[in-house]
Amino acid sequence: MKVSVQTAEALLLMIEAQNLPIGARLPAERALCQELQVSRAALREAIGQLIGLGVLESRAGSGTFVRQPLAVTMFRASQSSLEPTAIKDDDADPLYRLDVYEARLVLEAGTAWYAAQRATPADIEHIRAAYDRLANFQRQGNTEQAALADAQFHLAIAQASHNLVLLELMHNLFERLQHNVVTARRKIYTQTYEFDKLHAQHSAILAHVSDGEPQAAREAICEHIGFVNQQITDIELQQARTQRVSRLGILL
């Protein structure tokens, strides 16, 4: 087991043992390193993992806070199916990308539906924060960070569904989701006008969840995922045609 994963488990146990409530600020980095007997690098990586899962929240200039406690058993379950060998390269296996697309379509239609019915004001704030980070990184042209924020936006919606099974499934899909989004943004990045459409789609999803409109939220997220898949399919088709023409040119 990686040191960062062990450290994340230790952090979760500490939060549980000290009965830290939602909104509680974690001790300073140095104190945590001493208490958990780990390096700063391992601690920072562990905190990053828990932020990605929505357990912790980092506030610039203020520190790291408890966002949503998570049982160690659920964290272990979320890690067990995320072996590195399970993460495929979309370019090497295009059909795997379609598998991820279908899985997202089925799973996220449900999380959006329930999130629109169950999201608390704190949930909405969490989703909006991820949306704002995504928009900010997108404006900066920071594709990698925008991709991470995109994945966190979708995870925040899953958390707002308040369904532990759906949440665990989304956690298990997190690395695949993040990888899939990175691939999508890398391929769509050359078509900057498409980002306006993506932004509008995320905005619509946020609005429908915030307004408590489950059917509209489900339709909006399905439309978004379908749009991304179609864009990548079109780009890959165009790339294949270009490569074919290039090969024909060489033969001639």
N, C-alpha and C positions, 0 to 999 in steps of 0.2 A: 504494500500500500504506500502511495506517495506521502511524503512528509506533509505536504500541504493539505491532503485529505485528512490525515490524522489530526492536523492542527485545527481544521474546520470542525471535526467531531469534538475535539476538546473545547472549542469555543461554544458549541451548542450545549455541551454538558455544563459548562460554566454558566451560561445564560439560564439553563434550567435549574441548576443548583442554587444560584443566587436569586432565582425567581424574578428576573429582570422583566419589567412590563414593556409593552409596546411603547416606543418613544424614549426608552431609557438610553442614555449615552454610555458607550463602552469606555472602559478605562483607557488611559493614554497608551500609545504603542509600546513604549518602554516597559510600562507596568505589565502589560499583557505578555510581552516576551518573557519577562521574569517569572510571572505566574505559571505560564504554560511551558516554560523551559524550551523555547524555540527561537530560531533566528528571525530577524526582521523580514527577510525575504520570504520565509515560509509563512509567516503571519500575514504579510500583505497578500500573498497568493490565496491563502485561505479566506481572508476577508473578501477578496475579489470574487471568489466562488460563491460565497454566501450572499454577496450583493447581487450577483447574477441570478441567484435563485429567489431573490426577493426577501430573504431573511433579514438582511441588514441594509441600511441606507447610509450613503456617505453624503454629508452636507458640507460644502466648501466652507472652510474657515471655522467650522463648528465641531467636526469629528464624525464618528460613526455611531449610528443609532440602531436599536432593534426595530425592525420593520414588521416582521411577522415570525414568531417563534416556530421552529420546525423540530420535530422529534428526531433524534439521532437515527432511529430505525428507518424513518422515511428518507433521511439523507443518504444512508447506506444503500437503500434500495435504488435511489436515483443514480448512484454511482456505479452500481453493479453491472448495469447493462450498457455502460458507456466506455467499454474497452476501446483503446485506440484502433484496433484492427477492425472494429465495427463501423468506423467512419470511412466511407468510401469517397473516392474522387469522382465528382460528377462528370468530369471530362472523360475519365477512363471508363465509366459505366453510366451512360446517359439514362438508362432505364431506372437506375437507382434514384436519380433526381425525380423521376415520375412517381416512384414509390413514396418519396418524402412528400411530394405535392399531394398525393391522394390521402396520405396519413394526416397531413395538416388540414386538408379540406374537411375530412370527417371529424377530427378532434376539435378543431377551432370553431366549427359551426356550433358545437355544443357549448364550448366555454363562453363564446360571445352571447349565446342565448341565455345562459344562466347568469352571466355577469350583469346583463342588462336588468335582470330581476332582483339580484341580490347585492350588488355593489354598494358598499357603504361610502360615505363622504371621504374617508381615508383611502379607500380603494380607488376612487375616482381621482384623488390627488396623486396617487402613485402612478396610475395610468397616464395622467396628464404630464407628470414629470418626465416619464420615459418618452412621451410624444415630443415634449419640448427639447429634450436632449437630442432626439433623432433629427428634429428640424434644425437645430443649431449646428450639429456636425454636418448635416447635409449642405447647409449654406457655406460652411467652411471648406467643403470638398473633401472632408476626411471620411473616406469610404469605409475604412476598417471600423472606426468608432461608430459611424452611422449604422453599420451592419449590426454591431453589438447592441446599440440602442434599439434598433428595429426588433431584434429577438427579445429584448427585455420588455418592449411594448406589448408583444404578443403574450409573453409570460405573465405580465401584470394583469392582463385580461383573464388569463386562466386562474390566477390567484383570486380574482374578484368573483369567480364562479362559486367559491366556497364549497367546492366538491373535491374532497381529498383524493379520490381516485383519478379524476380528470387532472388534478394538479400534479399528482405523481407521474402520470403518463406524460404530461408536458415537460416535467423535469427530466424524465428519461429521454425525451426527444430534444432537450435543449442544445446539446452539442451538434446534433444533426441539423436542427433548426438554424443555429448560428452559422454553420458551414454552408447550408443551403442559401441563406440570405446573403452571405458574403459572395458566393458564386453568382447569385442573381445580380447584385449591385455591380460587381466587376464587369459583367456582360452588358448591363444596361447603361453603365456610366458614360459611355460614349454618346448616348442619346439623352442629353441633359433635359430636353423638353419632357421626357417621360417622368422625371422627378416631380414635376408639378402635379402629374396625375397620381403618383404614389402618395404625395403629400395630401392631396385632396381626399384620397381613399382612407388614409389613416385618420384624417380629421373627421370624416363621416362616421367611421367606426367609433371613435371617441365620443362623438356627439350622441349617437344612438344608445351607447352603453350608459352615458351620463343621464340621458333623458328617460331611461327605463323602457326602451323600445326593443324587446327581444327579437321579434321577427325581422325588423329593419337591421338590427345589429348583425344577425346571422347572415342576412343577404349581403350586407356590406362587406363582411369579412370573406365570404365565399367569392364575391366579385373581385376583391383585392387579390386573393391567392390565385384565382383563375387568370387575372390580368398578368401577374408576374410570370406565371407559367407560360402563357401564350407569348409574352415578349421574349423570353429566353428561347422558346421553340423557334420563333421567327428569326432571331439573331443567329442561332445555330444553323438554321437552314440557309441563311444568307452566307454564312462563313463556309459552309460546305460547298455552296455553288461557286464562291470565289476561289476556293482551293481547287475545285474541279476545272474551272476555266484556266487557272494557273498551270495545272498539270497538262492540260490540252495544249497550252501555248508552248510548253517545253517540248512536247512530242512533235509539234509542228515545226 
